[in-house]
Amino acid sequence: MFIFRSKRGDQMKCLVWDGSGLVLVYKKLEGSAFRWPKPADGVIRLSPAQFSDLVEGLDWTAVLPKRRKRPRLAG
């Protein structure tokens, strides 16, 4: 997924390959701005829950990604 933001941070465009073509999603917040993470080496990494909050205009930093434990194999 590639995400592009406006200079003011109130608009975003997401470009995704869905297996059959490109999907473009555009969103503009009225009266506020998205809370953008700081990129590291030009890349932003968010969990699915954090991304969902970012798109909704919520404070995605309040969502903590959970680490899942691998199931133990019987043996």
Backbone torsions as a table, in degrees:
resi	resn	phi	psi	omega
1	MET	NA	136.9	173.9
2	PHE	-115.2	131.6	-179.3
3	ILE	-119.6	131.1	177.9
4	PHE	-118.8	139.4	-179.4
5	ARG	-121.7	155.5	176.4
6	SER	-78.7	165.2	-179.5
7	LYS	-59.7	-39.9	179.6
8	ARG	-77.6	-15.0	178.7
9	GLY	82.2	9.5	-179.2
10	ASP	-98.4	-1.2	180.0
11	GLN	-132.2	145.6	175.8
12	MET	-141.5	150.4	172.8
13	LYS	-128.2	131.7	177.8
14	CYS	-114.6	132.0	179.3
15	LEU	-118.5	121.4	-174.1
16	VAL	-132.6	139.0	171.1
17	TRP	-91.2	121.1	-177.4
18	ASP	-102.0	10.7	179.3
19	GLY	100.9	-24.5	179.3
20	SER	-123.2	-9.0	179.9
21	GLY	172.6	179.1	179.4
22	LEU	-89.5	140.3	177.3
23	VAL	-115.9	130.3	178.0
24	LEU	-113.7	125.0	177.2
25	VAL	-116.8	130.3	-179.7
26	TYR	-122.4	135.2	177.5
27	LYS	-143.3	138.5	176.5
28	LYS	-127.6	128.4	176.3
29	LEU	-87.8	135.5	178.3
30	GLU	-92.8	122.4	174.7
31	GLY	79.3	5.4	176.4
32	SER	-155.0	-176.4	-179.5
33	ALA	-132.3	155.9	174.8
34	PHE	-67.9	149.7	174.5
35	ARG	-93.9	102.6	-172.6
36	TRP	-88.7	136.7	174.2
37	PRO	-73.5	157.1	176.3
38	LYS	-81.2	130.0	-179.6
39	PRO	-75.7	146.2	172.6
40	ALA	-113.4	116.1	-176.9
41	ASP	59.0	32.9	177.7
42	GLY	79.0	7.5	-176.9
43	VAL	-122.5	139.9	175.4
44	ILE	-115.6	131.3	178.3
45	ARG	-117.4	122.6	178.6
46	LEU	-131.9	148.3	172.5
47	SER	-73.4	164.3	176.5
48	PRO	-55.9	-39.4	-179.9
49	ALA	-67.5	-40.5	178.0
50	GLN	-64.9	-42.6	178.4
51	PHE	-62.3	-42.4	178.7
52	SER	-58.5	-44.2	178.3
53	ASP	-65.9	-39.1	177.7
54	LEU	-59.0	-47.7	-178.6
55	VAL	-63.4	-34.3	179.2
56	GLU	-77.9	-5.8	-179.2
57	GLY	82.0	15.8	-179.5
58	LEU	-91.4	171.0	177.2
59	ASP	-79.4	95.3	-176.4
60	TRP	-68.1	-18.1	-179.1
61	THR	-70.1	-16.5	178.8
62	ALA	-77.8	-11.8	179.9
63	VAL	-95.0	122.1	179.0
64	LEU	-100.3	126.2	178.4
65	PRO	-67.6	136.5	178.6
66	LYS	-95.1	139.0	173.7
67	ARG	-91.9	130.6	178.9
68	ARG	-94.4	136.2	176.5
69	LYS	-81.8	141.4	176.6
70	ARG	-71.9	139.3	176.4
71	PRO	-67.7	143.3	178.4
72	ARG	-79.7	139.0	178.2
73	LEU	-84.7	135.9	176.8
74	ALA	-72.8	138.0	178.4
75	GLY	171.4	NA	NA
